[in-house]
């Protein structure tokens, strides 16, 4: 006998299922049962906001009504003292509006398309976990490229019991769209969960403009066959594209209103885009054809319910600082300057490879065109052995993922890049001669 759902969950489910699309069908059992407690402490506190004596929420105030803060802490942060108070579980309302406006500016193809107001998460890892809660049941498959961030296993498999079902990432120097379509066709059941990460971690690859259209068309064909697809877009490194011909918008701009059977969920934030790794602020945005405002608000409420039930709310100070930064007249110029630093490193790496054709004997350079990373595939040597050799004898740190050596050029000064690749070449050559 199925468990009776709380009335608030039923109400949200009714709003989501009323729209002429598949959003409700894509929700997991937990996703259908979650709700935001509008009638609980938060709702009652909201009702009491206008009272002269407010003894509701668990915060503390000075005798004059200002937030009770330690002066030594307050002096370290140049923000209003009310930034020390709890942020709403949905996120700072003004920041949510600003981020939505920024999405349209960064993705011009979104103009005129309907999508939700972003919900604030505690950065991307948390946003992924919220998606796991909303969409994944035990045994569900998550379709994704075989070169992926290893934290997906902890988030989706360990926490929610989903399995990662991988397809080949690269073919002929680009994204293997044929492998993606074959995997989507062969996946069991009509409910499909797809995870796409561009720029990709670990490879630093973003789909080209042609590949982005091909991915859109593949999903469209699947939806027309009757598949109901949740497409989770991990856009952690969004905007960091260094080559012409690479798709500079998020796939969300293609998918947000593509088909009633496709629910696009954009996960992004300032962590990598705006270089604020410790702020732990991210965003979750929903888009699906035929959505109503009520449906979007219900999806936002379910996401906020997951947040409320897990961490209560996200960093208020982080959100306040970001809002002030986005409203600063210097934001655009400074962001462009920081992007230029990374792009120059990317260009320098291309120059190094062109100047050292001998490197092709020791490693294969995997396709890359964006983001923080690039990968090499060692020839004749084990990647883990190379990693250890680089630490022991070359004072060089790297990461091994999926048998590849990941190099974060985002963390390496431009003058050290030549030494980095010389060290990798030397270590692989040394180990391959022993084998």
Buried (B, 14 or more C-beta within 10 A) or exposed (E): EEEEBBEBBBBBBEBBBEBEBBBBBBBBEBBBBBBBBBEEEBEEBEEEEEEEEEEBBEEEEEEEEEBEBEEEEBEEBEBEEEBBBBBBBBBBEEBBEBBBEBBBEBBEEBEEBBBBBBBBBBBBBBBBBBBBBBBBBEEBBBBBBBBBBEEBBEBBBEBBEBBBBBBBBBEEEBBBBEBBBBBBEEBEEBBBBBBBBBBBBBBBBBBBEEBBBBBBBBBBBBBEEEBBBBBBBBBBBBBBBBBEEBBBBBBBBBBBBBBBBBBBBBBBBBBBBBBBEEBBBBBBBBBBBBBBEBBBBBBBBBBBBBBBBBBEBBBBBBBBBBBBBBEEEEBEEEBEEEBEEBBEBBEBBEEBBEEBEEBEEBBEBBBBBBBBBBBBEBEBBBBEBBBBBBEEEBEBEBBBBBEBBBBBBBEBEBEBBBEBBBBBBBBBBBBBEEE
